[in-house]
Amino acid sequence: MSYADVNGLRLWYEEHGEGRPLVLLHGGYGAVETFAPILPALARRRRVIAVDLQGHGRTADVDRPLRYESMADDVAALLRHLDLPGAEVLGYSLGGGVALRTAIQHPELVRRLVLVSTPCRRQGWYPEVLAALAGQDEQAGEQMRGTPTYQLYERIAPRPQDWPQLWAKSGALLRREYDWSPEVAALAVPTLLVFADADSIPVSHMAEFYGLLGGGHRPPGAAGTARLRPLSRLAILPGLTHQEIPTTPLLPRLALPFLTHQLR
């Protein structure tokens, strides 16, 4: 467990297990503890590097906005700091957006990618979810005091008084429009998309995202051949919500074979 000084930020990361490196990126207002229920299963097969993103967990905020792009640069700088080209990256929700931007901006550093409950454009969320995201601000953060999420932050954050600031910056990030569809369509990194069937993202967007990665298409003359299998994969897990999916034991059971096996 340590800090890496990257991009003017003291970025917290901790390592578990041995093997090929796998970077874990948590969701909004979370920390490395998000993955505690599945970490042992992952660490049995991988050198897991779990990161607290800017302003989250044990990583103190700095004087810059929260942006997917800058947090992706932080992850890339950490990989270079640890001399880990060709790492695997698994990100959930906010962390999924950071993981995707890392693969887009630094493809030479990412071997395979697992995106959990992550859209590739802002309008990929359900409209009511977008409305909730747009309402996140300091006042909403105050209303979250006393929740388990706040209690974790209060316990581990270098400056617990920054809680309202985290909500203000997160709200500004989540209100920004983005559409990474063209960059996703050009992505060469094999990617596993994982969603819950009761996710905050409609199935139509899941299929759209998968299509941009080459899924759901039948090449001419490919019937009955391995060419029907794209390098990327799509999984929709039954009976789960957006909040439940990062802790389900089904996630490592899906992710590890994808990360390990020859895809074609």
N, C-alpha and C positions, 0 to 999 in steps of 0.2 A: 504494500500500500504506500503510495507516494504521490508527490506533485511533480508535474513537468512544467517548466516555464516556457510557454509557447505563445507567440503573438501578443505579448503583454499581459498574459493571463496565467495564473497558477492553476493549472488544470489537474484535478484529482483523478487518479485512476488506481485500480487495484487489480492484482493478477491472481488467478486461481488455475490449478491444473497444469498440464503439459501437453505439448503437441503443436499442431498448426494454430497460429494465432486467430482468435475470434474476438472482435470488438463488439461490445454490447452498449447500445445507446437507449436510454430510458425515455419515457414520455414527459409531457409538460408537467411542471411542479414536482417531478419525481426525482429519483436518485438511483444509484446502483442497487439499492435495496428493492427496487421494483422487481428485479429478476431473482430475488432470493429463493423462491420456491423451485425454480428450474435450474439454478446455477449448478448444483451438484451434478445433475445429469449432463450438462454441457461440459463441465470441468473434467469429467471422466474421459472425455475424448478430445478436448481442446485446451490450449493455453488461453484462457478467457481473460480479456482485458476490459473491465467494466469502467465506464467513464461517467463522471458527473459533469454535465455540460455547463456552459457559462451561466452563472447566477443560480445554479441548482446544487442541491446537496452541499458537498464540502468545497465546491468551487465558488469562490467569491465573485461577485459581479465586478465589471470594469466599466469605464466610461465609454461605452459604445452601445448602440442598439442591439437587441436580439435579432439576428438574421440567420436563416438557414445557411446562407452562403458563408458567412464568417464562422459559424460553428463548424461547418464542414472543413474549412481551412484549419481550424483548431485540431480536428481529428486527424487530418493529414499531417499536420506538424507533429502530433504525438507519434504517429506511425514512423515518421522520419527520425524523431528523437530516439525511439526504441529500435531503429533500424529494422523495420518490419514491412518491407515491400511485399505485396501479394497477400495481404491479410483478408480474412473474411469479415464482413460487417453485418450485424443484425441490429435493426433499429425498430422501435415501436412508436407509433403515432408521431409526436414531435421528433423523437429520435429517428424515426423512419425517414422523415423529410431530410434530416441532417445526413443520414446514411446515403440517401439517394443523391443529394448534392455532392457528397464526397466522391461517389462513383462517377458522377458527371464531370466534376471539376478536376479530379485526380484519378483517372481510370487506371493509371499505372500502379496505383497502390492497392487496388481492390481486386481480389481474385474472384470472389462470389459475394452475392448480396442477398440478404433476407429482409424483406420489408413487411412489417406486421401492422395491420390496420392503418395504412398510409395511402392517401390519395396522391395523384400526380398533378393535380391542379386544385385550387381552393374551392372551386365550384363542385368538386367531387364529394364534398360532405353533404348530408341531408340539409335542406334549407333551415330547419329548426335548429340543427347543430350549428350552422353558420351564425344564426341569430344569437345563440348562446356564446359562441366564440367572440362575436363582436362586442358583447357586453362585459367582457372580462377587463377589470380595471382595479384600482386600489380599493374601491368600496366593496367590490366582489371579494377581494382578498381578505378584507376585514371580516366578512361574513363567514369565511372559511376557518377562522381561528377556532381552535378546539377540535378540529377534525384530525383523523390520523395523519393525513398529508401534512398539515401544519405542525403537528407534534413531532414528526420526523424532522422537518426542516428546522424547527426550534432546537432540536437536540444536536443536529450535526452541522448546521450552517456556521461558517466563520462569523457572520454578522446576522443573527436572527432578526434584527430590526429592519433588514432589507426585504422582508416578506411583502409589504405593499409595493415596493419597487419592482419585484419580480412579476407581480400581477399586472402592473402598469406596462412594463416592457413586453410581457407576453401578449397582452391585449393588442398592443401596437403591431406586434408581429402577426398575430392571427387575423387582424383586419386587413392586412396587405393582400392584394390580389396577386396571384401567380398562376402560371400555366407552363409546366415543364414538358408538355407533350412532345414537342419537336426533339428535345434533348433525350427524352426517354426512347423515342423511336430510333435514335442513332446510337443508343447505348449497346455496347458489346459485352458487358459484364453479365454472365448468367445470373438470373434473378429469380428468387422464390417469393411470390406474393402470398401472404397469409392473412385471411380475414375471418371474422366471426359471422355466422349467419344472421345475428342480430346486432350487427356492427353499426357504427355511426356513418357508414359509407354505403350507399345503395349498391345492390348487386350489378346494376347497369354500369356503374363506374368501375367496379372490379373487372368486369369483362372488357371494358374500354381500355383500361390500363394493361391488362394481359394482352390484348390485341396489339397495342403499341410495341410490346416486347416480342411480337411474332407469334403469339399464341392464338389458337382458334382459327388458323388458316390451314387449308389443305393444298399443298403444292401439287401441281399437275403430275399425274403418274406416280403419286406417292402412296397410294392405297396399300395397306398391309406392310409398310416398310418403316424403318426407324426414322425416316424423314418426317413422319407425322409428328414426332416429338420435338418441339422447339427446345432451345437451350434453357429457356425460362419455364417456370412452373407456376400453377395457381392452385391454392388450397383454400377451401371455405369450411371452417370448423363448425360443427353443429352444436346448438344449444348454448352458445356463448355470446357475451356482449363485448363491446369495446373495452370495458374496464377489466373483464375477466381474462381476456386472451393472453396477456403477457405472462400469466402465472399457470396456465394449463399445462399439464404434463404432455399433452399432445404436441405442443410447440417443439420441444427438443426431438420428439420422435419423428417429426416431419423435417426439421431443419438439418439434423445431423446426417441423414442419408443423402439429402440434396447436396450438402457441403462436401461429402466424402466420395460419392460414387461418380464414376465416369458417366457423363450425361448422354453420350451417344456411342 
